[in-house]
Amino acid sequence: MFMKLKKLLHWGSNAKPDIDLRPELYEQFKAFRLPLILIQVFILIGTLGYLGLENYSLIQAFFQASYTFTNTGFGALNESNFGPLSILFTSFLTVSGVGITGFSVAFIISIINNGTLTRLIKEKKMVNKIARLRNHYVICYHNEYTIELSKQFRDAQIPFVVVDNRPDFDKEALKHKYPYYIIGDPHTNIAMLKTHLSSAKGIVTFSKTPSDNIALIVSVRLFEKELSRRPYYIISSADTEEDVEKLKKLGSDTVVSPTKLMAQRISAMAIRPDMENLLERFVYKKDTPLDLEEVIVPKYSWLVLHKLKEAHFREITKVSIIGITQKDGKYIPMPDGEAIIASEAKLLMIGTSNGIRETKRFITKKQKPKELDYV
């Protein structure tokens, strides 16, 4: 049961963060040393003073010094028989206690009000939570696109971490219900460690400044080489065709142009309103009876250099192939059964989620599936 819950939440077995924030946290606690040292020194002076001035045992002298310094009591021991020196010493210790205690309380309150310590404690908890994620997406820069994408990811149960460098980003993150978030510059190595990028599936960058997207893509690809891991899937956004081409050359797998997408959808609505309704029903919404997906045929697949009709997708998985994109970019719409499947071709298929999942399993096999013997 616990393993199923971990899989549902996309948690891994190793929850150790990629970065240790304890040194920064300990650095903040160093400020508490002065008040603590002053309190200990004066209680030590009081204890030694009462040992010398009165006929006290060590524990009695410590008790007398403690409640005199902190002004929490009087008369529990031998105060009524104090001599002049003991009275003067007690007065000195009482006044010192009031001053040092007041200074210590004010000093501690100022540190807490500064916010750095509280921020580090919250950030450490967040980093520990993020460290349990696996195959998540890191969404960089908070804006209207991030807000909408986070809703879609939550509905689809896709784990994600949002990163932004605005100081007040935590308020925005809580407002828009981001489950995991980090405040920092997304392209920095520290931010990548905090977001547990080493176990992420991909990264999405939504900055409206092209230079930010460029810096992030380059940084992620360098980080990827340092880890010697499989390539991240990088999705970025750009407003101009020039920026789209530039980001693709730098290593972005997919570049989305919001203006172009909006124009395409409006055009579809104007030309074919019924087609737009179909897209809304089957493509853009979740939990639909049909899915549309493009699947790459790997080099080792048994399907390479075979005819499409030999796969019998319609009979076995109830999936239809409505398009083939060859490796050279040539697109074949509505291919017939005689179409030859080349290595690394992309098959555009439509069917149920289970049907497409089974079709993927068929395609990725090295040997011809036994199910085809009974068709």
Secondary structure, DSSP 8 states (H G I E B T S, - for coil): -HHHHHHHTTB-S----SS--HHHHHHHHGGGHHHHHHHHHHHHHHHHHHHHHS---HHHHHHHHHHHHTT---SSSSGGG--HHHHHHHHHHHHHHHHHHHHHHHHHHHHHHH-HHHHHHHHHHHHHHHTTB-S-EEEES-SHHHHHHHHHHHHTT--EEEEE--TTHHHHHHHTT-SSEEES-TTSHHHHHHTTGGG-SEEEE--SSHHHHHHHHHHHHHHHHHHT----EEEEE-SSHHHHHHHHHHT-SEEE-HHHHHHHHHHHHHH-HHHHHHHHHHTSSSS-S-EEEEEE--TT-TTTTSBGGGG-HHHHT--EEEEEE-TTS-EEES--TT-B--TT-EEEEEE-HHHHHHHHHHHT-SS--GGGGG-
